[in-house]
Amino acid sequence: MQVSAYSQKFSGPLPPPEILREYDAIVPGAAKDIIESFIKEGEHRRALQTRETTMCEQWARADVGLQKVGQILGFVIAISGVVGGLYVAATGAPAAGTVVSSASLAAIVIAFLRQRNTKNINFDDDKADTKPNAKKE
């Protein structure tokens, strides 16, 4: 007595032509439907990727725009504080003018240093991942 086993396997999005022919023999037009479905799925996937890329680009542009507006408004407020303090100092209240101008300048310096420190922390975190002996969890 002899026993033999036969196994067939394929990988990929479409079955091999022999199997498509067998599907078509069982259900006429099945091979055509399978191929058309594969084509439609690919078109759908590419359309989704295009929409996602477009949305990401729009979000990035909007974020840059908001950052520019924030920087301009921050600059205007800071200059107003400094100029206002100088005006108060010049019109007869030097101590109050000095306090207002100093507070405005201190706020500018603190904001600048905090932003710079945040960037350095993020940069150091990214650098740590690229070290050859760094352990990743």
C-alpha positions as CSV (number, residue, x, y, z in Angstrom):
1,M,0.0,0.0,0.0
2,Q,1.3,3.4,-0.9
3,V,0.1,6.7,0.4
4,S,0.9,10.0,-1.2
5,A,0.0,13.5,-0.1
6,Y,-0.4,16.5,-2.3
7,S,-0.3,20.1,-1.0
8,Q,-0.5,23.3,-2.9
9,K,0.1,26.8,-1.5
10,F,0.3,30.2,-3.0
11,S,0.9,33.7,-1.7
12,G,0.1,37.0,-3.0
13,P,-3.0,39.0,-3.9
14,L,-4.1,36.8,-6.7
15,P,-4.2,33.0,-7.1
16,P,-2.1,31.5,-9.9
17,P,-3.6,31.1,-13.3
18,E,-4.3,27.4,-12.9
19,I,-6.5,28.0,-9.9
20,L,-8.2,30.9,-11.6
21,R,-9.1,28.6,-14.5
22,E,-10.5,26.0,-12.0
23,Y,-12.6,28.7,-10.4
24,D,-13.8,29.8,-13.8
25,A,-14.7,26.1,-14.7
26,I,-16.8,25.8,-11.5
27,V,-18.4,29.3,-11.8
28,P,-18.2,30.9,-15.2
29,G,-16.8,34.5,-15.0
30,A,-15.4,33.9,-11.5
31,A,-11.8,34.6,-12.6
32,K,-12.8,37.9,-14.2
33,D,-14.7,38.9,-11.0
34,I,-11.7,38.0,-8.8
35,I,-9.3,40.1,-11.0
36,E,-11.7,43.0,-11.2
37,S,-12.1,43.0,-7.4
38,F,-8.4,43.0,-7.0
39,I,-8.1,46.0,-9.3
40,K,-10.8,47.9,-7.6
41,E,-9.3,47.2,-4.1
42,G,-5.9,48.6,-5.3
43,E,-7.5,51.7,-6.7
44,H,-9.5,52.2,-3.5
45,R,-6.3,51.8,-1.3
46,R,-4.4,54.2,-3.4
47,A,-7.2,56.8,-3.2
48,L,-7.2,56.4,0.6
49,Q,-3.5,56.9,0.8
50,T,-3.7,60.0,-1.4
51,R,-6.5,61.5,0.8
52,E,-4.5,60.7,3.9
53,T,-1.4,62.4,2.5
54,T,-3.3,65.4,1.5
55,M,-4.9,65.8,4.9
56,C,-1.5,65.5,6.6
57,E,-0.1,68.2,4.4
58,Q,-3.1,70.5,5.1
59,W,-2.7,70.0,8.9
60,A,1.0,70.7,8.7
61,R,0.4,74.0,6.7
62,A,-2.4,75.0,9.2
63,D,0.0,74.3,12.2
64,V,2.8,76.4,10.6
65,G,0.3,79.2,10.1
66,L,-0.9,79.1,13.7
67,Q,2.7,79.1,14.9
68,K,3.5,82.2,12.8
69,V,0.4,84.1,14.1
70,G,1.4,83.1,17.7
71,Q,4.9,84.4,17.2
72,I,3.7,87.7,15.7
73,L,1.1,88.2,18.5
74,G,3.7,87.3,21.2
75,F,6.2,89.8,19.7
76,V,3.5,92.6,19.6
77,I,2.6,91.9,23.2
78,A,6.2,91.8,24.4
79,I,7.1,95.0,22.5
80,S,4.0,96.7,23.9
81,G,5.1,95.8,27.5
82,V,8.6,97.1,27.0
83,V,7.5,100.3,25.2
84,G,4.8,100.8,27.8
85,G,7.3,100.4,30.7
86,L,9.7,102.8,29.0
87,Y,6.8,105.3,28.6
88,V,5.8,105.0,32.2
89,A,9.5,105.5,33.3
90,A,9.8,108.5,31.0
91,T,6.6,110.2,32.3
92,G,7.5,110.3,35.9
93,A,7.4,106.8,37.5
94,P,10.8,105.4,36.8
95,A,10.4,102.5,39.3
96,A,7.1,101.4,37.9
97,G,8.4,101.7,34.3
98,T,11.5,99.7,35.2
99,V,9.3,96.9,36.7
100,V,7.0,96.7,33.7
101,S,9.8,96.7,31.2
102,S,11.8,94.2,33.2
103,A,8.9,91.9,33.6
104,S,8.2,92.1,29.9
105,L,11.8,91.3,29.0
106,A,11.9,88.5,31.6
107,A,8.8,86.9,30.1
108,I,10.4,87.0,26.6
109,V,13.6,85.5,27.9
110,I,11.8,82.8,29.9
111,A,9.6,81.9,26.9
112,F,12.7,81.7,24.6
113,L,14.7,79.5,27.1
114,R,11.7,77.2,27.8
115,Q,11.2,76.7,24.0
116,R,14.9,76.0,23.5
117,N,15.0,73.6,26.4
118,T,12.0,71.7,25.1
119,K,13.6,71.3,21.7
120,N,16.9,70.0,23.4
121,I,15.0,67.5,25.4
122,N,13.2,66.1,22.3
123,F,16.4,66.0,20.4
124,D,18.2,64.2,23.2
125,D,15.4,61.6,23.3
126,D,15.7,61.0,19.6
127,K,19.5,60.7,19.9
128,A,19.3,58.2,22.6
129,D,17.3,55.8,20.4
130,T,20.1,55.9,17.7
131,K,22.9,54.9,20.1
132,P,24.2,51.4,19.4
133,N,24.1,50.2,23.0
134,A,20.7,51.9,23.8
135,K,18.2,49.4,25.2
136,K,14.8,49.6,23.6
137,E,11.7,48.3,25.3
